Amino acid sequence: MRSRTRAEEFSAGHLRGPGGRWPVRFRVVRDFGWRKARVESREALGIHRREILGLPEQVEAAFTTGATLANFTAMAAARHRLLARAGWDVGAQGLYGAPEIEVFVSEESHPTVRKGLGLLGLGRDRVRELPTDSNGRVLASGLPHFGAQSLVCVQAGNVNSGGFDPFPELVAACRDTGAWLHVDGAFGLWALASRSKKSLARGIEVWAALRSLGREGVESMIDRCCRYAEEFADGLREGGYEILNEVELNQVVVSFGDDVVNSAIIAAVQGDGVCWCGPTLWRGRSAMRISVSCWATVGDDVRRSLASILECARRVCQRRI
Ligand SMILES: Cc1ncc(COP(=O)(O)O)c(C=O)c1O
């Protein structure tokens, strides 16, 4: 969607899942003055503009092939704009001798953010990390001073815990100085479609929905995925296993024991074929990650999956006694 006005610098990431298997992914950005690169595909979006999306008029939406490229694209826009502000045309002049962009990333940012920064010549390691709390959320207290040439990369929905960064504080800190705030909303921005989860993403002004489901359909899907995640967490806790994250959204990080036990159980779960869960490392601990993110998942899938996981865990633990 085309901006009518030049909005403050603010980009939101992209929407991936819950609904991860849907054929569309999109990101929203506010006016970033970089329209040539925009892939505008209103037909493909298959969405009434503001009516279904509920997007403010100044928001633009575009497709990318996935969240990695959405991060890259939005950060490229940020680089272009921040340098243009300093009188530097990065397309024409390149990066050698360019004014410096100070990049801040959450210490819990998804690896694709640093990957994108590397590809953009901003450097994977040339960043300042923002510390996070136990659920992987950037600490709102003691945010550093951002400047007019700062790019601040945070996220709506930590890939492991589902944790949301503190947007009201981040937005205020960036707005004060004109810093560019990039939000990786790979799956977390979907919280905005749910009245019960919306507050997690407060500060980010965006709504999303697909024509096929409509706003209420999306809302009930998001709520369902989040409820199922809680069911997984409750069932696993009852089975005596440790849930390492606060279940804020649709993600559960569970540990069954040490790395060897976790790996064996994950292999058994994958072999059982009822559901698929992968390994992860959460705050230094090995674990299994459950991400409830498909529109087609129903309560019976959750019950069968939970039973399969518990049975696999029981078998593996018994073998080790
Ligand atoms: C927060 C976050 N950012 C980026 C990505 C990368 O997404 P994709 O695999 O669509 O490129 C993911 C993937 O899970 C993610 O959770």
The ligand as an SDF file (V2000), in Angstrom:
LIG
                    3D

 16 16  0  0  0  0  0  0  0  0999 V2000
   12.0620  -14.8400   14.2270 C   0  0  0  0  0  0  0  0  0  0  0  0
   12.4700  -15.4680   12.9170 C   0  0  0  0  0  0  0  0  0  0  0  0
   13.1050  -14.7270   11.9880 N   0  0  0  0  0  0  0  0  0  0  0  0
   13.4940  -15.2480   10.8000 C   0  0  0  0  0  0  0  0  0  0  0  0
   13.2450  -16.5680   10.4760 C   0  0  0  0  0  0  0  0  0  0  0  0
   13.6690  -17.1250    9.1320 C   0  0  0  0  0  0  0  0  0  0  0  0
   12.5250  -17.5030    8.4140 O   0  0  0  0  0  0  0  0  0  0  0  0
   12.5390  -18.1880    6.9610 P   0  0  0  0  0  0  0  0  0  0  0  0
   12.8760  -19.6170    7.2060 O   0  0  0  0  0  0  0  0  0  0  0  0
   11.1330  -18.0010    6.4660 O   0  0  0  0  0  0  0  0  0  0  0  0
   13.5270  -17.5010    6.0710 O   0  0  0  0  0  0  0  0  0  0  0  0
   12.5640  -17.3740   11.4170 C   0  0  0  0  0  0  0  0  0  0  0  0
   12.2970  -18.7930   11.1420 C   0  0  0  0  0  0  0  0  0  0  0  0
   11.7500  -19.5260   11.9450 O   0  0  0  0  0  0  0  0  0  0  0  0
   12.1650  -16.8130   12.6510 C   0  0  0  0  0  0  0  0  0  0  0  0
   11.5050  -17.5360   13.5860 O   0  0  0  0  0  0  0  0  0  0  0  0
  1  2  1  0
  2  3  1  0
  2 15  2  0
  3  4  2  0
  4  5  1  0
  5  6  1  0
  5 12  2  0
  6  7  1  0
  7  8  1  0
  8  9  2  0
  8 10  1  0
  8 11  1  0
 12 13  1  0
 12 15  1  0
 13 14  2  0
 15 16  1  0
M  END
$$$$
